[in-house]
Amino acid sequence: MKFTNLTRANEIGANSYLLEFDGEGRIILDAGLHPRREGEDATPNFGPIGNHAADAVVVSHAHHDHIGSLPLFVRRKQKMPVYLSEATYLLAEPLLHNSVEVMLKQRASLGITSYPLFTHKEVDRAAKSYRICRAGHECSIHGESAPKGEPLSFRLYPGGHILGAVGVRFRHRDRQILYTGDVSFQEQTLMPPADFPLDGIDTLIIEATRGGKETPENQRRPMEIERLISSIQATFRRGGAVLIPVFALGKTQELLATLYLEQKAGRLPRCPITIGGLSRSFTQIYDRLASRSFRRHPGLSLLGDVAPTVLDGRTVRQLSPKPGEIYLVSSGMMTERTLSNILAQRFLPEERHSILVVGYCDPNSPAGQLLQTSRGNLVALDSESPPRPLLCEVDQFDLTSHAIREDLLAYIFRLNPRLCVLVHGDPPALAWFQERLREERPGIEVVVPPPGEALEL
């Protein structure tokens, strides 16, 4: 088997990888767009694919950095099948159509002439290539079911990251290869932990997102939720409102469920909760699949039981934060001109309000800059607006949907594969896993695949 890293650097970027199985199949794993780059620099590196298009694409989940360039891959081969879970099938369409709208706005405001990288028609055209695979069902890249004796087949396993996230196990003759995608081995509010194979894997291709971050025992999810609820209560007591910047897909739904269950248990007062329009679209799908997907609390209707108010770009500029309300709006890193960034401008000068960050933030993002600013100093969240004084409460809570590094390491030890390929991590994260595995499991060959180079595995 040959493995080629199609990302342009060893980082958390435009995640995409090419697997070549000895002339019996060329498969693209994921088709992402880089969340912090613009134009063609945000796409995977198509060069190593060459003129011979892949036979299929297999998508792990519907986050933008794993599916955002999918129409570009389908453009290269119109009838190339795209295999994904049912939830990813449903989530992909609104995400990709929203991506076109964002690119059109960036073309107008930033002058990026290469935008949009694909059109609404291409999103619709790509959807015709989608093929739903059921978890636990042996599939062929040439059809839905793998016939007996098929030299190359694959199977999806629930990944626990967001709704529809899967790991992919390939069986090639007498070898088994597992690609984790983004995974969580911890139980979240809505998502159960991953249900992956525990033995028999020869080659493991595993995410390393949190390799650079130690997770103290007192910082596990239940304690972080308790701390978050305490901070919201304190904000309400001083007559303030709470802004929680979130990703529209995954984090919004987890927080809606968490807040509702805390209210139901009497640990948080009933209060109005506001979300964004794209978040509503994704939440509808979470509700639609509640009873037939790998999801906890199947009887909980997020839109029906929580009944959040929906905020859009037209009304946000006239909105004044009201005491005792929670604004659960995107983007999670408070990217310029998003709802959370615009709304944050009204929170900054008010001591009674709070901005509570619930996940990872790039240090160079507006949310990252906010977290690095001491209270009382000036902070610039928008390049077109002057810096503002930071007077409101700001705090960060580790409610990650990625596996903590301790769980990833334990899973590698449990599998004990011949070969471990580390992907989806910044250099410090990749280096931590390399060092630990060489120290504690020298029998496992560890590879960090250089971008663009085909490796014989």
Solvent accessible surface area in square Angstrom, and as a share of the most:
residue,aa,sasa,rsa
1,M,38,0.17
2,K,81,0.34
3,F,0,0.00
4,T,2,0.01
5,N,5,0.03
6,L,0,0.00
7,T,4,0.03
8,R,99,0.36
9,A,31,0.24
10,N,45,0.23
11,E,30,0.13
12,I,24,0.12
13,G,0,0.00
14,A,4,0.03
15,N,0,0.00
16,S,0,0.00
17,Y,3,0.01
18,L,1,0.00
19,L,0,0.00
20,E,37,0.16
21,F,0,0.00
22,D,111,0.57
23,G,86,0.83
24,E,45,0.20
25,G,4,0.04
26,R,46,0.17
27,I,0,0.00
28,I,1,0.00
29,L,0,0.00
30,D,0,0.00
31,A,0,0.00
32,G,0,0.00
33,L,8,0.04
34,H,14,0.06
35,P,73,0.46
36,R,96,0.35
37,R,87,0.32
38,E,89,0.40
39,G,6,0.06
40,E,115,0.52
41,D,88,0.46
42,A,3,0.02
43,T,6,0.03
44,P,0,0.00
45,N,43,0.22
46,F,44,0.18
47,G,56,0.54
48,P,44,0.27
49,I,6,0.03
50,G,34,0.32
51,N,154,0.79
52,H,141,0.63
53,A,32,0.25
54,A,3,0.02
55,D,44,0.23
56,A,0,0.00
57,V,0,0.00
58,V,0,0.00
59,V,0,0.00
60,S,1,0.00
61,H,0,0.00
62,A,0,0.00
63,H,36,0.16
64,H,64,0.28
65,D,22,0.11
66,H,1,0.00
67,I,0,0.00
68,G,0,0.00
69,S,0,0.00
70,L,0,0.00
71,P,2,0.02
72,L,14,0.07
73,F,4,0.01
74,V,3,0.02
75,R,115,0.42
76,R,101,0.37
77,K,77,0.33
78,Q,91,0.40
79,K,185,0.78
80,M,4,0.02
81,P,25,0.16
82,V,0,0.00
83,Y,5,0.02
84,L,0,0.00
85,S,13,0.09
86,E,54,0.24
87,A,5,0.04
88,T,0,0.00
89,Y,79,0.30
90,L,30,0.15
91,L,0,0.00
92,A,0,0.00
93,E,81,0.36
94,P,34,0.21
95,L,15,0.08
96,L,0,0.00
97,H,40,0.18
98,N,52,0.27
99,S,7,0.04
100,V,2,0.01
101,E,76,0.34
102,V,67,0.38
103,M,6,0.03
104,L,72,0.36
105,K,140,0.59
106,Q,47,0.21
107,R,110,0.40
108,A,91,0.70
109,S,66,0.43
110,L,81,0.40
111,G,49,0.48
112,I,27,0.13
113,T,112,0.65
114,S,46,0.30
115,Y,12,0.05
116,P,38,0.24
117,L,18,0.09
118,F,1,0.01
119,T,63,0.37
120,H,62,0.28
121,K,152,0.64
122,E,27,0.12
123,V,1,0.00
124,D,66,0.34
125,R,104,0.38
126,A,1,0.00
127,A,30,0.23
128,K,160,0.68
129,S,6,0.04
130,Y,14,0.05
131,R,96,0.35
132,I,75,0.38
133,C,7,0.04
134,R,156,0.57
135,A,58,0.45
136,G,42,0.40
137,H,52,0.23
138,E,38,0.17
139,C,1,0.01
140,S,3,0.02
141,I,4,0.02
142,H,137,0.61
143,G,30,0.29
144,E,123,0.55
145,S,67,0.43
146,A,24,0.19
147,P,82,0.51
148,K,210,0.89
149,G,74,0.71
150,E,44,0.20
151,P,49,0.31
152,L,3,0.02
153,S,6,0.04
154,F,0,0.00
155,R,70,0.26
156,L,1,0.00
157,Y,39,0.15
158,P,22,0.14
159,G,0,0.00
160,G,0,0.00
161,H,3,0.01
162,I,4,0.02
163,L,0,0.00
164,G,14,0.14
165,A,5,0.04
166,V,7,0.04
167,G,0,0.00
168,V,1,0.00
169,R,5,0.02
170,F,0,0.00
171,R,100,0.37
172,H,21,0.09
173,R,148,0.54
174,D,113,0.58
175,R,96,0.35
176,Q,39,0.17
177,I,7,0.03
178,L,0,0.00
179,Y,4,0.02
180,T,0,0.00
181,G,2,0.02
182,D,3,0.01
183,V,0,0.00
184,S,3,0.02
185,F,45,0.19
186,Q,70,0.31
187,E,93,0.42
188,Q,7,0.03
189,T,14,0.08
190,L,0,0.00
191,M,3,0.01
192,P,25,0.16
193,P,49,0.31
194,A,17,0.13
195,D,85,0.44
196,F,13,0.06
197,P,22,0.14
198,L,86,0.43
199,D,107,0.55
200,G,46,0.44
201,I,8,0.04
202,D,25,0.13
203,T,14,0.08
204,L,0,0.00
205,I,0,0.00
206,I,1,0.01
207,E,3,0.01
208,A,0,0.00
209,T,28,0.16
210,R,21,0.08
211,G,0,0.00
212,G,50,0.48
213,K,80,0.34
214,E,116,0.52
215,T,8,0.04
216,P,57,0.36
217,E,127,0.57
218,N,118,0.60
219,Q,47,0.21
220,R,52,0.19
221,R,32,0.12
222,P,94,0.59
223,M,83,0.37
224,E,6,0.03
225,I,25,0.13
226,E,120,0.54
227,R,97,0.35
228,L,0,0.00
229,I,8,0.04
230,S,56,0.36
231,S,23,0.15
232,I,0,0.00
233,Q,52,0.23
234,A,33,0.26
235,T,0,0.00
236,F,34,0.14
237,R,185,0.67
238,R,96,0.35
239,G,27,0.26
240,G,0,0.00
241,A,0,0.00
242,V,0,0.00
243,L,0,0.00
244,I,0,0.00
245,P,2,0.01
246,V,1,0.01
247,F,86,0.36
248,A,11,0.08
249,L,6,0.03
250,G,4,0.03
251,K,23,0.10
252,T,0,0.00
253,Q,0,0.00
254,E,7,0.03
255,L,1,0.00
256,L,0,0.00
257,A,0,0.00
258,T,6,0.03
259,L,0,0.00
260,Y,29,0.11
261,L,51,0.25
262,E,19,0.09
263,Q,15,0.07
264,K,133,0.56
265,A,57,0.44
266,G,65,0.62
267,R,132,0.48
268,L,4,0.02
269,P,69,0.44
270,R,156,0.57
271,C,24,0.14
272,P,71,0.45
273,I,7,0.04
274,T,9,0.05
275,I,0,0.00
276,G,3,0.02
277,G,27,0.26
278,L,52,0.26
279,S,1,0.01
280,R,106,0.39
281,S,38,0.25
282,F,2,0.01
283,T,0,0.00
284,Q,95,0.42
285,I,19,0.10
286,Y,1,0.00
287,D,32,0.17
288,R,146,0.53
289,L,1,0.01
290,A,9,0.07
291,S,98,0.63
292,R,137,0.50
293,S,37,0.24
294,F,72,0.30
295,R,15,0.06
296,R,73,0.27
297,H,59,0.27
298,P,78,0.49
299,G,75,0.72
300,L,14,0.07
301,S,42,0.27
302,L,0,0.00
303,L,44,0.22
304,G,54,0.52
305,D,64,0.33
306,V,21,0.12
307,A,71,0.55
308,P,17,0.11
309,T,84,0.49
310,V,50,0.29
311,L,7,0.04
312,D,47,0.24
313,G,47,0.45
314,R,193,0.70
315,T,68,0.40
316,V,0,0.00
317,R,134,0.49
318,Q,141,0.63
319,L,32,0.16
320,S,73,0.47
321,P,16,0.10
322,K,109,0.46
323,P,82,0.52
324,G,21,0.20
325,E,28,0.13
326,I,0,0.00
327,Y,3,0.01
328,L,0,0.00
329,V,0,0.00
330,S,25,0.16
331,S,21,0.14
332,G,6,0.06
333,M,28,0.13
334,M,0,0.00
335,T,70,0.41
336,E,46,0.20
337,R,98,0.36
338,T,38,0.22
339,L,26,0.13
340,S,0,0.00
341,N,1,0.01
342,I,21,0.10
343,L,0,0.00
344,A,0,0.00
345,Q,23,0.10
346,R,71,0.26
347,F,0,0.00
348,L,0,0.00
349,P,57,0.36
350,E,65,0.29
351,E,112,0.50
352,R,87,0.32
353,H,2,0.01
354,S,0,0.00
355,I,0,0.00
356,L,0,0.00
357,V,2,0.01
358,V,2,0.01
359,G,14,0.14
360,Y,120,0.46
361,C,12,0.07
362,D,9,0.05
363,P,76,0.48
364,N,130,0.66
365,S,14,0.09
366,P,23,0.14
367,A,0,0.00
368,G,4,0.03
369,Q,75,0.34
370,L,1,0.00
371,L,55,0.27
372,Q,117,0.52
373,T,30,0.17
374,S,71,0.46
375,R,123,0.45
376,G,47,0.45
377,N,81,0.42
378,L,116,0.58
379,V,8,0.04
380,A,54,0.42
381,L,6,0.03
382,D,24,0.12
383,S,93,0.60
384,E,140,0.63
385,S,35,0.22
386,P,100,0.63
387,P,73,0.46
388,R,83,0.30
389,P,55,0.34
390,L,3,0.01
391,L,58,0.29
392,C,0,0.00
393,E,55,0.25
394,V,36,0.21
395,D,46,0.24
396,Q,72,0.32
397,F,1,0.00
398,D,22,0.11
399,L,2,0.01
400,T,29,0.17
401,S,16,0.10
402,H,37,0.17
403,A,0,0.00
404,I,9,0.05
405,R,30,0.11
406,E,59,0.26
407,D,29,0.15
408,L,0,0.00
409,L,12,0.06
410,A,57,0.44
411,Y,13,0.05
412,I,0,0.00
413,F,43,0.18
414,R,146,0.53
415,L,11,0.06
416,N,90,0.46
417,P,3,0.02
418,R,148,0.54
419,L,14,0.07
420,C,0,0.00
421,V,0,0.00
422,L,2,0.01
423,V,8,0.04
424,H,9,0.04
425,G,0,0.00
426,D,45,0.24
427,P,84,0.53
428,P,90,0.57
429,A,4,0.03
430,L,7,0.04
431,A,51,0.39
432,W,46,0.16
433,F,2,0.01
434,Q,39,0.17
435,E,104,0.46
436,R,75,0.27
437,L,0,0.00
438,R,143,0.52
439,E,113,0.51
440,E,77,0.34
441,R,80,0.29
442,P,108,0.68
443,G,74,0.72
444,I,8,0.04
445,E,108,0.49
446,V,16,0.09
447,V,27,0.16
448,V,32,0.18
449,P,1,0.01
450,P,48,0.30
451,P,47,0.29
452,G,28,0.27
453,E,93,0.42
454,A,61,0.47
455,L,37,0.19
456,E,132,0.59
457,L,60,0.30
